[in-house]
Amino acid sequence: AGKVATGGRVDVNAALASVAPAPTPTPPVVPATPALTLRVGKTLAVRAGATRVAVPVTSERSGTAACAVTVALRMRVGSQGRWVALGTRRVTLPGSWRGRVSVPLTRTARNLLVRHSRVRTTVIAASQKGAAARESVRKQSTLVRR
């Protein structure tokens, strides 16, 4: 008595339905740290007459699962931006690895380095699972003949 305005029963279902639900807190957005990184500087040194270039790569995946990684050197030429392959190497890296991947230079790349001491290139590293690419990173660099 004196607690209910109608003097009768409380419809709990109706009372709860009339109250707005508490907002669900959204988890903070944490930027994903890429597991695959290129540690390429402004230049990649290539000895005169070399057939390979060492590309610094870091793979930081949790666990020890190996991952297939393709490291490629490409160069854009012409007004239409056609890509020319300068070298490609596919390797299997452990889950956590830091080192250099030795990429064989194509004949085109070797000929360019004979004629020019500097060749602008895009270095691409991509990890794969089956036919699908899992992650891809790109860096601009210059092959420099030493």
Secondary structure, DSSP 8 states (H G I E B T S, - for coil): --SSTTSS---HHHHHHHS---------------SEEE---SEEEE-TT-SEEEEEEEEE-SSS--EEEEEEEEEEETTTTEEEEEEEEEEEE-SEEEEEEEEEB-HHHHHHHHH-SEEEEEEEEEEEETTEEEEEEEEEEEEEE-
